[in-house]
Amino acid sequence: MPGIHISVITSLYRCTAFLQDFLLHYSRIKNIDECELILVHNDPTAEELDMINNFTQPRINLVHIVVKREGLYASWNRAIDAASGEYLAVWNVDDIRTPDSLLAQKNALEQTNAALSYGDFYGTRTYGPNADKLYQYPEYDRCIKEAFRRHIIGCFPMWRKTIHKELGYFDEQFRLVSDYEFQLRVIRRLPLAKAASVLGYYLEHAGHKLSSNRRVQRRERTAVQLRYHMFDKLLLHVLPFAFRYRLNHILSFGKWVPVRSILPSRTGINTGELWSLLRMPFTYARWFLKRSFQTLYNILFHKQHAAP
């Protein structure tokens, strides 16, 4: 589509409570004329369809794709395939981007040779532009080592569409952590860049969010850590579940792609990873003791705690 530089990707499912406000916030984006909004709408309700059809905003370039219910990352991959922009950006329906966030991330990519842009954002316990907690991340050149192990791109990443040709797409066998896994793939081949402004407001600790399922998140994160040889981070009691995933393959568009075809270095273990393997029993013991004492404290003082 001529004039479109940024494709905003949003997966929708049972989102009546947020959809109207989401569309309103999108309409306030500063550089909206160079953006397109791709909605991958899973099993839409009549009310959701009415909200979209009745939203009249001539400046919005809208691509509305209706599908049967599918995984989040299958929807993201579908949107990537349909995107016209050279830059791709995620915007979840229950989060809020600041009006200048897309422009700030585009500038970060254009001013560098970076493949992906990330930035600071606010966490909030109630929907809306409420600054309960600021999540801050270092500049890329100060956190390269950290980015090989920790999820730093947050919930508002923007990246170049072209990198999918060499790095593949999101791994659809995961429900919650494929953005983290994709970051680990990118960081091993290409640089990142931090945007200059706060990017938005992330709704956290909400029961409806996929990320609230800690049990699935632990299993999937452990599988990703195994794939990238972060042995000292492994939770040993979760390992049997992690091995249910195909650790050496990435699933996208119904096809299994070997990880080694994208990252040949994943076929062996280097010295740092060997030390990580040797530290594994000690780091797990430390985690287990910390978790046990926290659980005991919560029981004694009648505080609510998450299930292991």
C-alpha positions as CSV (number, residue, x, y, z in Angstrom):
1,M,0.0,0.0,0.0
2,P,1.6,3.3,-1.1
3,G,2.7,5.6,1.7
4,I,2.5,2.9,4.4
5,H,5.7,2.5,6.4
6,I,4.5,1.0,9.7
7,S,2.1,-2.0,10.1
8,V,0.6,-2.3,13.5
9,I,-0.3,-5.9,14.5
10,T,-3.2,-6.6,16.9
11,S,-4.7,-10.0,17.6
12,L,-8.3,-9.8,18.9
13,Y,-10.3,-12.4,20.9
14,R,-13.2,-11.6,23.2
15,C,-12.1,-8.0,23.6
16,T,-15.4,-6.1,23.9
17,A,-14.3,-4.4,27.1
18,F,-11.2,-2.8,25.4
19,L,-11.9,-2.6,21.7
20,Q,-13.7,0.8,21.6
21,D,-11.0,2.5,23.6
22,F,-8.3,0.8,21.7
23,L,-9.6,2.2,18.4
24,L,-9.8,5.6,20.0
25,H,-6.2,5.5,21.2
26,Y,-5.0,4.3,17.8
27,S,-6.7,7.3,16.1
28,R,-4.5,9.6,18.2
29,I,-1.2,8.3,16.9
30,K,0.9,11.2,15.6
31,N,2.1,9.6,12.4
32,I,-1.1,7.7,11.6
33,D,-1.1,8.6,7.9
34,E,2.0,6.3,7.4
35,C,0.5,3.5,9.5
36,E,-1.9,0.6,8.8
37,L,-3.7,-1.3,11.5
38,I,-4.0,-5.0,10.9
39,L,-6.6,-6.6,13.1
40,V,-6.5,-10.4,13.1
41,H,-10.0,-11.1,14.6
42,N,-10.4,-14.5,16.2
43,D,-14.0,-15.8,16.3
44,P,-15.5,-12.3,16.5
45,T,-18.7,-11.6,18.3
46,A,-21.5,-9.6,16.7
47,E,-20.8,-6.8,19.2
48,E,-17.1,-6.6,18.3
49,L,-17.9,-6.5,14.6
50,D,-20.4,-3.7,15.2
51,M,-17.7,-1.7,17.1
52,I,-15.3,-2.0,14.2
53,N,-17.9,-1.3,11.5
54,N,-19.3,1.7,13.3
55,F,-15.9,3.3,14.0
56,T,-15.6,6.0,11.4
57,Q,-12.2,7.5,11.1
58,P,-11.2,8.3,7.5
59,R,-7.5,8.6,8.3
60,I,-7.2,5.0,9.5
61,N,-5.9,2.4,7.1
62,L,-7.5,-0.7,8.4
63,V,-7.0,-4.3,7.4
64,H,-9.5,-6.6,9.2
65,I,-8.8,-10.3,8.9
66,V,-11.5,-12.6,10.4
67,V,-10.3,-16.2,11.4
68,K,-11.4,-19.1,13.5
69,R,-9.7,-19.1,16.9
70,E,-6.0,-19.7,16.6
71,G,-2.9,-19.1,18.8
72,L,-1.6,-15.6,19.4
73,Y,1.6,-16.1,17.4
74,A,-0.2,-17.7,14.5
75,S,-2.3,-14.5,14.3
76,W,0.9,-12.4,14.5
77,N,2.5,-14.4,11.7
78,R,-0.7,-14.1,9.6
79,A,-0.5,-10.3,10.1
80,I,3.2,-10.2,9.2
81,D,2.4,-12.0,6.0
82,A,-0.3,-9.4,5.1
83,A,1.6,-6.3,6.2
84,S,2.5,-3.6,3.7
85,G,4.8,-1.6,6.0
86,E,8.6,-2.0,6.2
87,Y,8.3,-1.8,10.0
88,L,6.1,-4.0,12.1
89,A,4.8,-3.1,15.6
90,V,2.8,-5.0,18.2
91,W,-0.1,-3.3,20.0
92,N,-2.2,-5.5,22.2
93,V,-5.8,-4.5,22.5
94,D,-5.7,-4.1,26.3
95,D,-2.5,-2.0,26.3
96,I,-2.2,1.7,25.3
97,R,0.5,3.2,23.2
98,T,1.5,6.8,23.6
99,P,0.8,9.0,20.5
100,D,4.4,9.4,19.6
101,S,5.6,5.8,20.3
102,L,5.5,4.5,16.7
103,L,7.3,7.6,15.5
104,A,9.9,7.3,18.2
105,Q,10.6,3.6,17.3
106,K,10.7,4.3,13.6
107,N,13.3,7.0,14.2
108,A,15.3,4.7,16.4
109,L,15.5,2.1,13.5
110,E,16.1,4.7,10.8
111,Q,18.9,6.4,12.7
112,T,20.8,3.1,13.3
113,N,21.2,-0.2,11.5
114,A,19.2,-1.9,14.2
115,A,16.7,-4.7,13.4
116,L,14.4,-4.2,16.4
117,S,13.4,-1.3,18.6
118,Y,12.3,-1.4,22.2
119,G,11.8,1.1,25.0
120,D,10.5,2.0,28.5
121,F,6.9,1.6,29.4
122,Y,4.5,2.0,32.3
123,G,2.9,-1.0,34.1
124,T,-0.6,-0.4,35.4
125,R,-3.1,-2.5,37.3
126,T,-6.2,-0.8,35.8
127,Y,-6.8,-0.1,32.2
128,G,-5.9,3.4,31.1
129,P,-3.0,5.8,31.0
130,N,-2.1,5.2,34.7
131,A,1.6,5.3,35.6
132,D,1.7,2.8,38.4
133,K,5.3,1.6,37.7
134,L,7.9,2.6,35.1
135,Y,9.8,-0.3,33.5
136,Q,13.1,1.1,32.4
137,Y,15.7,-0.6,30.1
138,P,19.3,0.3,29.4
139,E,20.5,1.5,26.0
140,Y,21.4,-1.5,23.8
141,D,25.2,-1.1,24.0
142,R,24.9,-1.3,27.8
143,C,22.8,-4.4,27.9
144,I,24.0,-6.7,25.1
145,K,25.1,-9.4,27.4
146,E,21.8,-9.1,29.4
147,A,19.7,-9.3,26.2
148,F,21.1,-12.7,25.4
149,R,19.4,-14.1,28.5
150,R,16.6,-11.7,29.6
151,H,13.4,-10.5,27.9
152,I,14.1,-6.8,27.3
153,I,11.9,-5.9,24.4
154,G,8.8,-5.6,26.5
155,C,5.3,-5.5,25.1
156,F,5.8,-2.7,22.5
157,P,8.4,-3.9,20.1
158,M,8.9,-2.7,16.5
159,W,11.1,-4.4,14.0
160,R,12.0,-4.5,10.3
161,K,9.8,-6.8,8.3
162,T,12.8,-7.9,6.2
163,I,14.5,-9.8,9.1
164,H,11.9,-12.6,8.8
165,K,13.6,-13.7,5.6
166,E,16.7,-14.7,7.5
167,L,15.4,-15.3,11.0
168,G,12.0,-17.0,10.4
169,Y,8.7,-16.2,12.0
170,F,7.3,-16.5,15.5
171,D,7.3,-20.0,16.9
172,E,3.6,-21.1,17.0
173,Q,4.1,-24.0,19.3
174,F,4.3,-21.6,22.2
175,R,1.3,-19.7,23.7
176,L,3.1,-17.0,25.7
177,V,6.8,-16.6,25.1
178,S,7.5,-16.5,21.4
179,D,8.2,-12.8,21.5
180,Y,11.0,-13.6,24.0
181,E,12.2,-16.5,21.9
182,F,12.2,-14.2,18.8
183,Q,14.3,-11.6,20.7
184,L,16.9,-14.3,21.5
185,R,17.0,-15.2,17.8
186,V,17.4,-11.6,16.7
187,I,20.1,-10.7,19.3
188,R,22.3,-13.5,18.0
189,R,22.4,-12.1,14.5
190,L,21.4,-8.4,14.5
191,P,21.6,-5.3,16.8
192,L,18.7,-3.6,18.7
193,A,18.0,0.0,19.5
194,K,16.2,1.8,22.3
195,A,13.5,4.4,21.4
196,A,13.9,7.8,23.0
197,S,10.4,8.1,24.6
198,V,8.1,6.0,26.9
199,L,6.1,3.8,24.6
200,G,2.9,3.1,26.5
201,Y,0.9,1.5,29.3
202,Y,0.9,-2.2,29.9
203,L,-2.0,-3.7,31.8
204,E,-0.5,-6.3,34.1
205,H,-1.8,-8.8,36.7
206,A,-5.1,-9.0,34.9
207,G,-6.9,-12.4,35.0
208,H,-8.0,-12.3,31.3
209,K,-4.4,-12.0,30.0
210,L,-2.6,-15.0,28.6
211,S,0.5,-14.0,30.5
212,S,-1.3,-14.5,33.8
213,N,-1.0,-18.3,33.4
214,R,2.2,-18.7,35.3
215,R,2.3,-22.5,35.0
216,V,2.3,-22.4,31.2
217,Q,4.7,-19.5,31.2
218,R,7.2,-21.4,33.3
219,R,7.0,-24.4,31.1
220,E,7.5,-22.5,27.9
221,R,10.2,-20.2,29.3
222,T,12.1,-23.3,30.4
223,A,11.8,-24.8,26.9
224,V,13.2,-21.6,25.4
225,Q,16.1,-21.6,28.0
226,L,16.9,-25.1,27.0
227,R,16.9,-24.2,23.3
228,Y,19.4,-21.4,24.0
229,H,21.5,-23.2,26.6
230,M,20.7,-21.0,29.6
231,F,21.1,-24.0,31.9
232,D,21.6,-22.0,35.1
233,K,18.1,-20.6,34.7
234,L,16.3,-23.9,34.3
235,L,13.6,-25.0,36.8
236,L,14.4,-28.7,37.2
237,H,10.9,-29.7,38.2
238,V,9.6,-28.1,35.0
239,L,12.0,-30.0,32.6
240,P,9.7,-32.9,31.9
241,F,7.0,-30.5,30.5
242,A,9.6,-28.5,28.6
243,F,10.7,-31.6,26.7
244,R,7.2,-31.8,25.2
245,Y,8.1,-29.0,22.8
246,R,10.3,-29.5,19.8
247,L,13.3,-27.6,21.0
248,N,15.3,-27.9,17.8
249,H,12.5,-26.7,15.5
250,I,10.4,-23.6,15.0
251,L,6.8,-24.0,13.9
252,S,5.3,-21.3,11.6
253,F,2.6,-21.6,9.0
254,G,2.3,-25.3,9.7
255,K,5.9,-26.0,8.8
256,W,8.8,-27.1,11.1
257,V,12.0,-25.2,10.5
258,P,15.3,-26.5,12.1
259,V,16.8,-23.9,14.5
260,R,20.2,-24.7,13.2
261,S,19.2,-23.5,9.7
262,I,18.8,-20.0,11.2
263,L,21.4,-20.2,14.0
264,P,24.1,-22.7,13.1
265,S,25.9,-21.9,16.4
266,R,23.1,-23.6,18.4
267,T,24.6,-27.0,17.5
268,G,27.3,-27.0,20.2
269,I,28.0,-25.8,23.7
270,N,30.5,-23.0,24.3
271,T,32.6,-22.5,27.4
272,G,30.2,-20.0,29.0
273,E,27.3,-22.4,28.4
274,L,29.3,-25.2,30.0
275,W,29.8,-23.1,33.2
276,S,26.1,-22.3,33.1
277,L,25.4,-26.1,33.1
278,L,27.7,-26.6,36.1
279,R,25.9,-23.8,38.0
280,M,22.5,-25.2,37.3
281,P,22.1,-27.3,40.6
282,F,23.1,-24.4,42.7
283,T,20.9,-21.8,41.1
284,Y,17.9,-24.1,41.2
285,A,18.6,-24.9,44.9
286,R,18.7,-21.1,45.6
287,W,15.4,-20.6,43.7
288,F,13.8,-23.5,45.6
289,L,14.8,-22.2,49.0
290,K,13.7,-18.7,48.2
291,R,10.4,-19.9,47.0
292,S,9.9,-22.2,50.0
293,F,10.6,-19.4,52.5
294,Q,8.3,-17.0,50.6
295,T,5.5,-19.6,50.6
296,L,6.0,-20.2,54.4
297,Y,5.9,-16.5,55.0
298,N,2.7,-16.1,53.0
299,I,1.0,-19.0,54.9
300,L,2.1,-17.6,58.3
301,F,0.9,-14.1,57.6
302,H,-2.1,-15.2,55.5
303,K,-0.9,-13.6,52.3
304,Q,-2.0,-14.7,48.9
305,H,0.6,-16.4,46.7
306,A,0.8,-17.9,43.3
307,A,0.6,-21.6,42.7
308,P,4.0,-23.2,41.9
